[in-house]
Amino acid sequence: MLQVPHGGPELPQRRNLVTEIPGPASRALFERRLGVVARGVSTTLPVFITAAGGGVLLDADGNSLIDFGAGIAVVSVGNAAPDVVSRVSAQVAQFTHTCFMVTPYEGYVEVCEQLARLTPGEHEKRSALFNSGAEAVENAVKIARHYTGRQAVVAFDHAYHGRTNLTMALTAKNMPYKQGFGPFAGEIYRVPMAYPLRWPDGPDACRAEALSVVKSLIHTQVGESNVAAVIIEPIQGEGGFIVPPDGFLRGLADFCADHGIVFIADEIQSGFCRTGDWFASSHEGVVPDLVTTAKGIAGGLPLAAVTGRAEIMDAVHPGGLGGTYGGNPVACAAALGAIETMESMDLSARARRIGDIMLPRLRKLAETYPVIADVRGRGAMVAVELTRPGTLEPDPASTAAVAGACHRAGLVVLTCGTFGNVLRFLPPLVIGEELLEEGLDILEDAFASL
Ligand SMILES: Cc1ncc(COP(=O)(O)O)c(C=O)c1O
């Protein structure tokens, strides 16, 4: 029986493989899993984790892996971050649940105060707390519809907003998110994303044309006065880490303001220091009407929020929003610990530093391996898109091969993209630079092995 250490930043910050990946203990657990866990819940890398912290994950076989995934952009403060652990432990010992809608508690209010302080804009704000990103997005749409008295919602190509019925409708990608799960919620309209690499007339044309194409489609196919909300990820996540050209988000926000449309920024993946600022909208000085957050907000505990202009949020009647667990006291304690860590360690600066290390190395890699068609991202939300050299034809096979080689060498990387041809990198923001460089060395070897 392996002696399992505690997780957190004290874990030795090094890669150490003592078995093949996955090892025998993980394989045995995976066998058990097959008999009881639904097949629809997939696994990127079947190593079973026993402890984690900083930039490493320890598995059931005693392997120590480098983490470039952070549980899909969640543990930005690192796993078992000390401020999260201490606040959560104290809260668990006090009480674990009352339901904020029945008998409230201070932690919920404190998280909403922090959200009012940290989200873009100086206006008066209100927040409502939920359990998952999808739930936050659903509620943002409910609020926007209620406030405007309109029904239509505009979402983008390559968007990902979740797996509930309404958020599946907002999500662009069919397989695996939507296939066989319809019918979907109505009154959702899709417009092209400003995707520089894949804009029909190229990146420069994308900058010049994307906004007017979107506006024209909304005008001709939906009618501005019917639109309750436009929802966009300021940097798209699952769709491929697509960064729109400067000016696109701002133009969209201005268009919404001109037509009484609620502008919703889905910052669930891009928020909380990930891109080198508290929120990705801030890079362009965009102030959304509503912001949805989750993932990085609470150091790994399930918490999500909708934060927005007081007059929009408060348009909803008492009892119109909520849920049994939304803003659970333990999750709120975790969020307060995570926010404290982000501030005390200046994790936005750490994210920018991670980008400054990763992006030049990835660009160099792209010069050597023409299968890399694009290197993009901001801060610690970066990706490479793989195509057949010299074309825009997606290359999901090479993407999977590189990811597989990384996994076998003890580097956890994730893929994404509408065409499954994007490798994305989302290390915990507390990862050490040596580990980061070692992860990049492994990635380099993985490309060399193609
Ligand atoms: C931008 C964005 N919105 C919404 C969601 C859904 O969040 P959750 O998985 O917590 O429901 C995600 C999850 O990846 C996301 O990246």
The ligand as a MOL file (V3000), in Angstrom:
LIG
                    3D

  0  0  0     0  0            999 V3000
M  V30 BEGIN CTAB
M  V30 COUNTS 16 16 0 0 0
M  V30 BEGIN ATOM
M  V30 1 C -16.9450 29.3010 -21.3140 0
M  V30 2 C -17.6680 28.2120 -20.5690 0
M  V30 3 N -18.9650 28.3790 -20.2580 0
M  V30 4 C -19.6310 27.4400 -19.5800 0
M  V30 5 C -19.0370 26.2670 -19.1940 0
M  V30 6 C -19.8110 25.2290 -18.4360 0
M  V30 7 O -19.3600 25.1530 -17.1320 0
M  V30 8 P -19.6770 23.8550 -16.2450 0
M  V30 9 O -18.9180 22.7160 -16.8390 0
M  V30 10 O -19.2050 24.2390 -14.8670 0
M  V30 11 O -21.1500 23.6830 -16.2950 0
M  V30 12 C -17.6900 26.0450 -19.5060 0
M  V30 13 C -17.0220 24.7930 -19.1510 0
M  V30 14 O -16.0440 24.3780 -19.7070 0
M  V30 15 C -16.9940 27.0490 -20.2140 0
M  V30 16 O -15.6960 26.8930 -20.5460 0
M  V30 END ATOM
M  V30 BEGIN BOND
M  V30 1 1 1 2
M  V30 2 1 2 3
M  V30 3 2 2 15
M  V30 4 2 3 4
M  V30 5 1 4 5
M  V30 6 1 5 6
M  V30 7 2 5 12
M  V30 8 1 6 7
M  V30 9 1 7 8
M  V30 10 2 8 9
M  V30 11 1 8 10
M  V30 12 1 8 11
M  V30 13 1 12 13
M  V30 14 1 12 15
M  V30 15 2 13 14
M  V30 16 1 15 16
M  V30 END BOND
M  V30 END CTAB
M  END
